[in-house]
Amino acid sequence: MAEEFKEEDTTLKAKWFELMGRWENGGQKQKTFCDNEGVSYVQFGYWRTLYLKSRGKNKSRFKRIDLKHSSPPSAGQIQLALPNGLRMVVSAGVGEKELMAVLRCASSC
């Protein structure tokens, strides 16, 4: 039974990795590609992460920046425009862990 699961898992991985290759070479936006292929956009994101890791392309393109404050930030905002077209506005008081989680999520879009 475990061997059958592994075989199915390998087949599923091969299917998704083949889709990733077609998407990379097709020039479509992820959402459009998923709609055309009839696959879940959420699952596409999951498999894309695995695909990129398998190819050694999982390194973040974000660079660390250090913000210096003379006093704790108040109700200010940080606005980011990402290369994929997303715009983000977060509270200037957001913690580093939370901000990094949001950035990781946004970078996978």
Backbone hydrogen bonds in HBPLUS format (Angstrom, degrees):
<---DONOR---> <-ACCEPTOR-->    atom                        ^
c    i                          cat <-CA-CA->   ^        H-A-AA   ^      H-
h    n   atom  resd res      DA  || num        DHA   H-A  angle D-A-AA Bond
n    s   type  num  typ     dist DA aas  dist angle  dist       angle   num
A0005-PHE N   A0001-MET O   3.18 MM   4  6.55 156.2  2.23 148.0 153.7     1
A0006-LYS N   A0002-ALA O   3.03 MM   4  6.31 161.9  2.06 148.8 153.3     2
A0007-GLU N   A0003-GLU O   2.94 MM   4  6.16 156.9  1.99 147.4 153.8     3
A0008-GLU N   A0004-GLU O   2.88 MM   4  6.14 160.5  1.92 151.7 156.9     4
A0009-ASP N   A0005-PHE O   2.74 MM   4  5.93 158.0  1.79 152.8 159.8     5
A0010-THR N   A0006-LYS O   2.87 MM   4  6.08 156.3  1.93 148.3 153.9     6
A0011-THR N   A0007-GLU O   2.97 MM   4  6.20 154.4  2.04 144.8 152.0     7
A0012-LEU N   A0008-GLU O   2.83 MM   4  6.08 157.1  1.89 150.8 157.2     8
A0013-LYS N   A0009-ASP O   2.89 MM   4  6.09 160.0  1.93 148.1 153.8     9
A0014-ALA N   A0010-THR O   2.90 MM   4  6.08 160.9  1.94 146.3 151.7    10
A0015-LYS N   A0011-THR O   2.92 MM   4  6.15 154.2  1.99 145.9 153.0    11
A0016-TRP N   A0012-LEU O   2.99 MM   4  6.28 167.9  2.00 155.3 157.2    12
A0017-PHE N   A0013-LYS O   2.85 MM   4  6.00 163.6  1.88 156.2 161.3    13
A0018-GLU N   A0014-ALA O   2.94 MM   4  6.01 149.0  2.04 141.9 150.0    14
A0019-LEU N   A0015-LYS O   3.01 MM   4  6.33 151.2  2.09 143.9 152.2    15
A0020-MET N   A0016-TRP O   2.85 MM   4  6.18 151.5  1.93 148.0 156.2    16
A0021-GLY N   A0017-PHE O   3.06 MM   4  6.30 155.5  2.12 143.4 148.9    17
A0022-ARG N   A0018-GLU O   3.06 MM   4  6.36 156.2  2.11 147.0 153.3    18
A0023-TRP N   A0019-LEU O   2.84 MM   4  6.10 156.4  1.89 151.7 158.7    19
A0024-GLU N   A0020-MET O   2.89 MM   4  6.12 166.2  1.91 153.8 157.0    20
A0025-ASN N   A0021-GLY O   3.15 MM   4  6.31 152.3  2.23 143.3 150.0    21
A0026-GLY N   A0022-ARG O   2.96 MM   4  5.88 117.5  2.36 137.4 152.8    22
A0026-GLY N   A0023-TRP O   3.12 MM   3  5.03 145.6  2.24  98.7 109.1    23
A0033-PHE N   A0029-LYS O   2.93 MM   4  6.14 166.6  1.95 160.6 164.6    24
A0034-CYS N   A0030-GLN O   2.90 MM   4  6.15 164.8  1.92 156.4 160.1    25
A0035-ASP N   A0031-LYS O   2.95 MM   4  6.16 162.4  1.98 150.7 155.4    26
A0036-ASN N   A0032-THR O   2.91 MM   4  6.13 162.7  1.94 153.4 158.1    27
A0037-GLU N   A0033-PHE O   2.89 MM   4  6.06 146.3  2.00 148.7 158.5    28
A0038-GLY N   A0034-CYS O   2.80 MM   4  5.77 120.4  2.15 141.0 155.8    29
A0039-VAL N   A0034-CYS O   3.01 MM   5  5.03 157.5  2.06 140.1 144.2    30
A0038-GLY N   A0035-ASP O   3.33 MM   3  5.10 142.7  2.48  91.6 102.0    31
A0044-PHE N   A0040-SER O   2.87 MM   4  6.07 150.0  1.96 143.5 152.9    32
A0045-GLY N   A0041-TYR O   3.06 MM   4  6.33 153.6  2.13 142.1 147.5    33
A0046-TYR N   A0042-VAL O   3.13 MM   4  6.50 154.3  2.20 147.2 154.0    34
A0047-TRP N   A0043-GLN O   2.91 MM   4  6.16 172.7  1.92 159.8 160.5    35
A0048-ARG N   A0044-PHE O   2.75 MM   4  5.85 147.0  1.86 148.4 158.9    36
A0049-THR N   A0045-GLY O   3.11 MM   4  6.27 153.8  2.19 142.3 147.7    37
A0050-LEU N   A0046-TYR O   3.24 MM   4  6.65 159.1  2.29 147.3 152.2    38
A0051-TYR N   A0047-TRP O   2.80 MM   4  5.96 157.2  1.86 147.3 154.5    39
A0052-LEU N   A0048-ARG O   2.82 MM   4  6.02 164.8  1.85 153.6 156.8    40
A0053-LYS N   A0049-THR O   2.99 MM   4  6.17 159.5  2.03 148.3 154.2    41
A0054-SER N   A0050-LEU O   2.94 MM   4  6.13 153.6  2.01 145.8 153.0    42
A0055-ARG N   A0051-TYR O   3.16 MM   4  6.42 131.2  2.41 139.2 151.7    43
A0055-ARG N   A0052-LEU O   3.12 MM   3  5.10 134.3  2.34  95.1 107.8    44
A0057-LYS N   A0052-LEU O   2.73 MM   5  4.83 165.9  1.75 151.2 146.8    45
A0056-GLY N   A0053-LYS O   3.09 MM   3  4.99 163.0  2.12 102.9 107.6    46
A0092-ALA N   A0076-GLY O   2.90 MM  16  5.19 169.4  1.91 127.4 125.0    47
A0078-ILE N   A0090-VAL O   2.75 MM  12  5.31 162.3  1.78 159.8 165.5    48
A0090-VAL N   A0078-ILE O   2.93 MM  12  5.31 161.5  1.96 151.6 156.7    49
A0080-LEU N   A0088-MET O   2.77 MM   8  5.03 162.1  1.81 148.2 153.8    50
A0088-MET N   A0080-LEU O   2.78 MM   8  5.03 163.8  1.80 149.6 155.3    51
A0082-LEU N   A0086-LEU O   2.83 MM   4  5.31 169.6  1.84 169.7 171.4    52
A0085-GLY N   A0082-LEU O   2.98 MM   3  5.57 156.6  2.03 124.9 126.5    53
A0094-VAL N   A0091-SER O   3.06 MM   3  5.48 164.7  2.09 120.8 120.9    54
A0099-LEU N   A0095-GLY O   2.96 MM   4  6.17 164.6  1.98 156.2 161.0    55
A0100-MET N   A0096-GLU O   2.88 MM   4  6.03 162.9  1.91 152.7 157.4    56
A0101-ALA N   A0097-LYS O   3.00 MM   4  6.20 153.3  2.07 145.8 153.0    57
A0102-VAL N   A0098-GLU O   3.01 MM   4  6.30 157.7  2.06 149.4 155.0    58
A0103-LEU N   A0099-LEU O   2.89 MM   4  6.14 161.7  1.92 152.9 158.2    59
A0104-ARG N   A0100-MET O   2.87 MM   4  6.04 157.2  1.92 148.1 154.1    60
A0105-CYS N   A0101-ALA O   3.06 MM   4  6.23 160.2  2.11 144.5 150.0    61
A0106-ALA N   A0102-VAL O   2.87 MM   4  6.10 162.1  1.90 151.3 156.6    62
A0107-SER N   A0103-LEU O   2.86 MM   4  5.98 147.4  1.96 145.8 154.2    63
A0108-SER N   A0105-CYS O   3.18 MM   3  5.45 146.4  2.29 103.1 112.7    64
A0109-CYS N   A0106-ALA O   3.21 MM   3  5.46 163.4  2.24 107.4 112.4    65
